Amino acid sequence: MIQFGTGGWRAVIGDGFTRENIRRIAAALARRMVRENCAEQGICAGYDRRFLSREALIWFCEVLAGEGVKVRFVNMSCPTPQVMYTVKHLGLPYGAMVTASHNPAIWNGIKLFTAGGRDAAENYTREIQDEANAIDGAGIRSVSFEQALAEGKIVVIDPRDDYLDSILRQLDTDAIRKRRLRIVLDPMFGVSLTGLQTILYTARCDIDVINDRHDAFFGRHLPAPNPDTLVDLQYAVKEHRADVGIATDGDADRLGIIDEKGRYVTANETLALLYYYLMEYKGWRGAAVRNIATTHLLDRIAAAYGQECVEVPVGFKHISAGMEEYDALIGGESSGGLTVRGHISGKDGLYAASLLVEMLSVTGKKMSELGYEVFSRFGELHSAEYDWPLTPEKKEEIFRLVMTEKRLPDLGRKVEKVSYMDGCKVYLDGGWVIVRFSGTEPRVRIFAEAETEKAARELVEIMARHTGLAWEA
């Protein structure tokens, strides 16, 4: 069965990710667009470097065209945020991207976007999912890709320059040129390299690159920027004596940072630094929107400038909705995705990387110095995150324990409140811990935050043991 999660539809290639299911999703989307009288306005569709992505997009677009939808086909692998930007820039009602983002190489999937370039809301994806599952494949109308091109039902486009120019217009390129930063880029075998090189070379940065070839197995690593996968980048930053190392995930909507000392900078720290920079150095104002598993350091920074911090469930569509509702300045998540007011509503690793380079250039400070500046002003908060594979039986057991029976362990701190908005989050005196099920793969995750890394890990350990998950110190 097709099932959409927090980041679109994802499935293992050859198991759930099949030609038949791809065609069913395309038919369901196309028929929805016909009912909404927007089929002629059409859709922008792109793909990343994963195995079968281009072929899958062709199958997808052949059905869209056959069902009467005009398709703008991005004819080279590209970042997910480029498709989102194009949906917004061209005023299209929908967009689609063939990608499984940061999932392992054996996965692929489809992300859907709605008007304005936003991640499709849950009511959209649920209705498309249900209709796709009910469709008889024999009744799907399609036309060959070549015929659709000849008849103008599919139009090949290259929106890269418009997208990159939109980022460059928002940057203080004069400040970046003066700083002449040395940067190591790690696209993690994904799709960000051309775009980031174009932006940073335009701003006269010195660039070194690792892991840039096309490898559908992502170097046999998870294409997600985290401490385990960025060891090569840490070595490269120190070897080249670079000012910063920048990594993006497989489809370039998430960001990972290595500072000038070769230290991994958590996504929580990066998000807090950029929010602080926008308000302290640029003088901007606005709320922050974070998901329920993201740092409360944002709350402290917001309060110091008379702003608020809004908490939403996991899934960037919730952050996008919060950004719009509160006219927020920044929105982000602990997995490395963020957006800023005035750009697209979805997360964008290229834009976030470019803004971080501007931050280093305008302030004239190093990443480690800025981190110390934020901690010294607002106090230290450190996070810990662990995840485990999950069987259906174990998921039911944990759900019953923490969500139905609502049994909690003794966490050694005063419990201020408990939220069941998205998993079970326990707010504590000086920290918090949450256990939640992944919406994109069969895993359970426990996040915690406290005044030290050791204290955060201890909170994770207590919750892990409480839920019967294996724990190694």
N, C-alpha and C positions, 0 to 999 in steps of 0.2 A: 504494500500500500504506500502511496505517496503521502509524505507527512512533512509539512513545513515547520521549521523551528524558529529560533530567535534571529537567525541570520539567513533565512531563505530555506530552500530545499537542498539537502545534501544526502548523498547515499554512496555506498561502495560501488565502484565501477564494475559492471557485469552482474551485480546483484540487484540493487534498487535502481542504480543509475544505468538505465537501459534506453535504447532507441524508442521502445514502446511508451515508456513513462515520459520521456522528453516530449514526444508527440502529443501525449494526452494533456500535459501542462500547457503546451502551446495552443491546443484546441480550446481548452477551457479559458485561457486568457483572451484568445481571439474572439470567442463568442461573447465574452463579457464586453469587449471593446465594441463589438457590433451593436449590442444592446444599448450601450452608452453613447452610440452615434459618434464615436471618435476613431473608428477604424481608418478613415482616410487621413486623419492627422498623423496617425501611425506611432511607431515605436523605434527607439534606438536600441541596438543590440550589440554587445561586445563579448569578448572571450579572453581568457588568460592563457598561460603557458602549460597548463595541466594536460595530461594525456587525454586525448579525445575531445578537448574543449572546442576546437574549430569545427570538427565534424559534428559535434553535438549542436553547436549553434546553427550550422547549416540545416540539420534536421528540424530544429526548432523553427527556423525562419521559413522553411518550405511549407510548413503547416500554417504559419501565420499568413503567408501570402495566399495559400490555397483557400483559407477561410475569409479572405477579403481585407486583410490588414496590410497597410503600407509599411515596409521595413527599411530602416536606415542601418545598414550593416557596416560596422567598423572593421575594415578589412586587414587588421593586424592585431596581434595580441596587445592588450592595453590595460591600464589600471582601472579598477572598478570605479574610483571617483571620477575618471574621465567620462565614463558613460553617464554617471549621475549629473555631472556638470552639463553634458550635452542635452539631456532631457530638460534641464532647467533653461539652458540658453536658447534652445529651439522652441520652447513652450510646448513640449510634447506631453501627452497624457500618461505615457508609460515608458519604461525602459526595462532591459533585462541584461544580465551578465552571467555567462557560464563560468562558474568558479566554485571552489569549495574553500576559498579564503585560506585559512591557516591549518585546515585539516590535513591529515597524512595523505601521502601521494596516491593511495588507492581509492581516495574519495574524489567525487566531483559533484557539481550541483548547479543550481540556478538561483540567482538573486533577482527579485523583482522590485522595480521602483515606480513611484507614482508622480503626479504632476509636481514640479518644483525640484525634482531629483531626490525625493525622499525615499527611504526604505518603505516598502509597502507595509501598511498597518496590518495588525493581526486579523481584522475582519476581512480584508482583501485576500490575504493568503489563505485563510481558512475556507473562504467560499471557493476560491480557485482550486484548492486542494480537494475539496469535497466534489466539485464538479468534475475534476480530472479523474478521480477515482471511479466516478459513475459512467465515464465515457466508454463506449464500445469502440475499440480501435478501428474496426472495419468501417465505421461511419465518418472517420476523419478525412477531411478534404485537404489535399496538398498538391503542390506543383513543383517540378524540379527546379533546383537553384538556378540553373542556366536559363531556363525558360522564364522564370520570374525576373531575372536580370534583364532579359531581352524585352519583356513586356513592361518594365518599369515598376513592377510590384516590389522588387528589392532594389535599393539604390545603395551603392557603395560610397561611404563617406570617410574622411580623415579629419576628425575634429581636434587632433592633438594640439595644433598651434593655438587655437582659440582657448583651449583649456589651460595651457601653460602660460599664455599671455595674461589670462585672468589672475593667475597666481602672482606673476611678476608685477602686475599693476598694484597689488596690495602690499608689496614689500618696499622697505627702505633700501633700495639697491645701492644708493650712494654710500650709506653707512657700511654695507657689506663689502663694497669695492675697497673702501679705505682700510678695512680690517685685514683683508687678504688671508682668510682662514685656510688652513690645510685640513682637508676632510677626507676620511675614508668611507666609501659607500659600500654597503653590502645589500644588494637587492635580493639575496637569498634565492638566487636562480629564478626570480620572478620577473615582474613587468615594470619595475619603477626606474630602471637605470637610464634609459634615454631621456625620460622626462626630468629626472633630478639632475643629470649631467647638463642638460640644456639650461635649466634654471640657474644652477650654481656656476657654470662657466660664464653665462651672461653676466653674473655678478662678480666675476673675476676671482672665484675661489680656486685653490689648487686641489685637484681631485686625484685620489688613488682608489682603485676598485678591486674588490674580491667577489668571487662567486657570481659572476655575471653571465656565464654561458647558459644556453637553454638546456635544462635538465629536468625532465618531467618527474624525476624521483627526488628532486631538491637536494642533491648531494647525500641522499639517504638520511636526511634530517627532517624534522618537522619544520615546515616553512612558517614558523612563528617566532618573532624576535623575543627571546627570553634568555636567562643566564646560561642555560644548557646549550642553546643553539648559536650563541654569539661569541663562542670562545675564539674562533678564527678572527673575528673583528677586534676582540680585545688585544690579541697579539699584533694585529696589523696597526692598530692605533699607536701602540708603544714602539713598534719597529719603525714607523714613519714619523714618529714624534708629532702626531697630528693633534689638532685642537679638539677634534670630536670625531666619533664614529657614528654613522647613521645607518640603520637597517630598516627595511620594510618587509612585511610579510608577502605571501605568494601573490596576492592581488593588489598590494600596495595601498591598502586602506588603514594599516596599522603601522606603528612606529616603535623602534627600539633604539636606545642611545647608549653609547660607551663614552665616558668622559675622558679628559686628557690624561688621566692617570691609568686608564685601562679598566676603570670600574664600571660595572653595569649600573645604569641609572634606571630605576624602576619606572614603569609607566605612570604610577601614582606621583612620583617625584616630578616627572616631566610635565604632567598636567598641571600640578601645583605651580611649578616654575613659570609656565607660560601664562597662567592666570595672573600670577603676581606681576610678571613683566608687563602685561597689557594694562594693568591698573596703575602700577607704581611708576613705570617709565614712559608709557604712552598716554597715560591720563584717561584711559577709557573706563567706563563704568557699566556694570550689568551683573546679573545673577550668574551663578554657575549651576549647571545641571549635571548630576553624576548618577550612575546606577548604584544599586544597593550594596554592591561589593567593591566600591571605589573609595579612596581615602577621604577621611573627614578633615584632612588638612585644608581642603577646599572650603569647608564650612568656616574654619578659623580665618582664612584669608578674606572670604566674603564679608564676615562680620566686622573685620577691622576697617573695611572701606564702606560700611553701611549698606552692604548688599545681602542677598539671601542665597542659600544653596538649596537646590531642589533635589530630592531623592526620588528616583524612578526605578522600575524593574529593569532587569538585564535585557539587552536588546537595543540596538542603536535607534530603532524606530521610536522607542519611548523617549530617548534623549532628544531626538529631532522634534518630537511633539512638545516636549518641555521647553526647548529653545524657542519655539514659535509662541507658545502660550505666555511665557514670561519675558519675551524679547531678551533672552539671556545673552551674555557675552561669550561664554564658552561652555561646551558640553563634552564630556568624555567618560572613559571607562578604564578600569585597571588593566585591561588586556591590550591597551595601546592605541585605541581609536579616539580621535577627538575632532571637533570642529569649532569654528569661531564665527561669530556673527558677521554677516556680509559675504561669506563664502557659501558653499553648498550646505545643505542640511545634513548630509551624511558625513561619515568619517573619511578623512583624506590624509594618507601618510605623506604624500608629496608636499601638500600645503603645510602640514604640521612640521615637517623637516625644514622647510624653507623659513617658516616663522621662527623656529629655534635658532637657525643660523642668523637671522636678523637680531634675535635677542642677544646672542653672543657679541655681535658686531656693535649694536647700539650701546650696550652696557660697557663694552670693553673688558668684560670679566670672563673668567673661565667657568666651565660648567661646575666644577667643585666649589668655586667661590660663590656662585649664585645659590647652590644648594645650601651652603653654610649660612648665607644671608637669610634665606627663607626660614631655616630651622631656628636661627638665633632670634628671629622676630616673632615666630608663631609657635615655637616649641616643636620638639621632634615627635614624629609618628612613623612607625615602621610596620610594614605589612609582611604577612606570610601567606602562602597559597600552596595547597596540595590537591591533587586529584587522583581518583581511582577509577579503573574500569568497573562497569556495573552490569550485573545480570538482572533480568526482570524481577527475579525473586528477591534479590538484595535491595533493589529499588523499592519494592513494595514494603519490605521490612523496615527500611529507614524512614520511608514516608509515614508509615503507621506510627513509628516511635516519636518522630519530631513534629509531624504535621497534624496527625489525627489525635494521638494521645497527648501530644504536646509535653513530653517529658524532657527535662533539661538536666544536664550534669551540674555539679558544683564547680563553678568556674573560678572560685576564689576571689571574686569581686562582687560588689553590689550590682544587682541587675536593675537597670533603670526602666527598660521596657523591652518588649519582644514584638517583632513584626513578622507576619506570615504573608506579606505582599508577594514575595518571590523567594521561596525557600523559608528557612527559619533563621532570622537574624536576631541576635541577642545584643542589646546595647548595654554596655557596662560602664562603670566608673573608670574612665581613662582608656577605654578601648571598645572593641566589638568583635563578634565572631558570627559567621553565617555558614550554614550548610545548604547547598542548593544543587539541583540536578541540571546538567547541561541541557540546553535546548537544541544543540547541534550534533551531539554524539552521545553514545551510551556511557556516560561518566557522571560521577558525583564529585563536587568540589567543595572544599572548605577554605574560606578566607578568614583572616583575622588581622586586626590592627591594634597596636599598643605602643607604649613609649619606647620600647626596645625591640629588636628583632627576636631576642630570646623570649621575651614575654609574649610576642605574637605567636611564635612557634608553640609555646606551651598551651595557648588557647586552642590552637589547631589540634594539638595532641589530645587534649581533654575531650574535645568534640569527636575526634576520630575514634578514640577508645569507647566513648559513649555509644556511638553508632555501629560499633563492631567492625570498623575498617582497620586493615593491617597498618601498623605503625612501626617505623624504624627511626630511632633517634638520630 
